[in-house]
C-alpha cells in the first residue's frame, strides 16, 4: 500500500492530486476531513494534515473556516500541466529509449492500442 522510499504524507498528497485530476474531487468540492482520511488510510492525522498543507501551499485547495478544505478553480488544469511536464521530462525519455531499443514504431504501437480497445 505505502512505498517505503517516500514519506507517506507525499504519497497522500499525490493520491489526492490524482483524484483531482480524475475528477473524483471537482471544483468546489470538499476533501475528506483529516480524521476521516487518517482513519481510512490508517495513518496519523498529523500525516494527513501535512499532506493537506502541501496542497494548500501549492494553491490547489483552500480552507474554509469551520468547513474544511475545498478544491479551487483551476486546480485540475494546473495539476495536469505539471504531470505532463514531469512525464515529458522524466518518463517519456526512458519510454522512448525503450521503444527505440525494441525497434518499435509509432504506427505499430497505435495498432496495438486500437486492437486492445
Secondary structure per residue as TSV (DSSP state, phi and psi in degrees):
chain	resnum	aa	ss	phi	psi
A	1	X	-	360.0	-54.6
A	2	X	-	-104.3	142.1
A	3	X	-	-84.8	129.9
A	4	X	T	-68.4	-26.7
A	5	X	T	-77.6	-16.0
A	6	X	S	-123.1	143.8
A	7	X	-	-58.6	141.8
A	8	X	H	-61.9	-36.9
A	9	X	H	-62.3	-34.0
A	10	X	H	-70.6	-36.2
A	11	X	H	-66.6	-38.4
A	12	X	H	-65.7	-44.7
A	13	X	H	-56.3	-44.5
A	14	X	H	-66.8	-36.6
A	15	X	H	-65.9	-41.9
A	16	X	H	-66.3	-42.0
A	17	X	H	-59.1	-44.2
A	18	X	H	-63.2	-37.8
A	19	X	H	-66.4	-33.9
A	20	X	H	-68.0	-45.3
A	21	X	H	-59.6	-43.1
A	22	X	T	-76.8	-5.6
A	23	X	T	85.2	8.7
A	24	X	S	-64.2	-39.8
A	25	X	S	-116.4	111.0
A	26	X	-	-92.6	175.4
A	27	X	T	-56.5	130.7
A	28	X	T	84.3	-4.3
A	29	X	-	-86.9	147.4
A	30	X	B	-82.7	142.7
A	31	X	-	-79.6	158.7
A	32	X	-	-59.5	150.2
A	33	X	-	-62.3	159.0
A	34	X	H	-56.0	-46.9
A	35	X	H	-65.5	-41.6
A	36	X	H	-63.4	-47.5
A	37	X	H	-66.6	-39.6
A	38	X	H	-61.5	-42.2
A	39	X	H	-66.9	-43.4
A	40	X	H	-62.4	-41.9
A	41	X	H	-90.5	-3.7
A	42	X	T	56.8	49.7
A	43	X	S	-129.3	168.5
A	44	X	-	-68.7	138.2
A	45	X	H	-56.2	-29.7
A	46	X	H	-65.3	-31.7
A	47	X	H	-65.3	-44.8
A	48	X	H	-65.2	-41.8
A	49	X	H	-58.3	-41.2
A	50	X	H	-66.2	-40.0
A	51	X	H	-62.9	-44.1
A	52	X	H	-65.1	-36.4
A	53	X	H	-62.5	-40.2
A	54	X	H	-59.7	-41.8
A	55	X	H	-66.1	-36.9
A	56	X	H	-67.2	-46.9
A	57	X	H	-60.5	-35.3
A	58	X	T	-74.9	-6.6
A	59	X	T	74.5	31.0
A	60	X	S	-100.1	-27.4
A	61	X	E	-134.1	159.1
A	62	X	E	-129.3	146.7
A	63	X	E	-87.9	135.1
A	64	X	E	-115.7	115.4
A	65	X	T	-49.5	123.5
A	66	X	T	78.7	-3.5
A	67	X	T	-115.6	-31.6
A	68	X	E	122.7	-158.8
A	69	X	E	-106.1	139.0
A	70	X	E	-130.4	142.7
A	71	X	E	-70.3	132.0
A	72	X	-	-94.5	161.3
A	73	X	T	-61.3	135.2
A	74	X	T	89.7	-6.6
A	75	X	H	-61.7	-46.9
A	76	X	H	-61.6	-45.2
A	77	X	H	-61.5	-41.8
A	78	X	H	-65.3	-42.0
A	79	X	H	-64.7	-41.7
A	80	X	H	-62.3	-43.5
A	81	X	H	-61.5	-42.7
A	82	X	H	-65.0	-43.1
A	83	X	H	-64.0	-41.6
A	84	X	H	-61.3	-45.7
A	85	X	H	-61.5	-44.6
A	86	X	H	-64.2	-40.5
A	87	X	I	-62.8	-47.1
A	88	X	I	-67.4	-30.4
A	89	X	I	-87.2	-31.8
A	90	X	I	-106.0	-64.1
A	91	X	I	-74.0	-45.4
A	92	X	H	-58.1	-45.4
A	93	X	H	-58.2	-37.9
A	94	X	H	-69.6	-41.8
A	95	X	H	-64.2	-45.6
A	96	X	H	-60.9	-42.5
A	97	X	H	-63.0	-39.2
A	98	X	H	-67.2	-43.2
A	99	X	H	-59.2	-46.3
A	100	X	H	-63.1	-41.8
A	101	X	H	-61.8	-33.8
A	102	X	H	-86.2	-5.6
A	103	X	T	72.1	25.6
A	104	X	-	-83.4	154.3
A	105	X	-	-122.9	166.1
A	106	X	H	-59.0	-42.1
A	107	X	H	-59.6	-44.4
A	108	X	H	-64.3	-41.8
A	109	X	H	-63.6	-42.1
A	110	X	H	-67.2	-35.2
A	111	X	H	-64.6	-41.2
A	112	X	H	-63.5	-43.0
A	113	X	H	-62.3	-43.9
A	114	X	H	-65.5	-36.5
A	115	X	H	-68.5	-31.5
A	116	X	H	-78.1	-19.7
A	117	X	-	-76.2	360.0
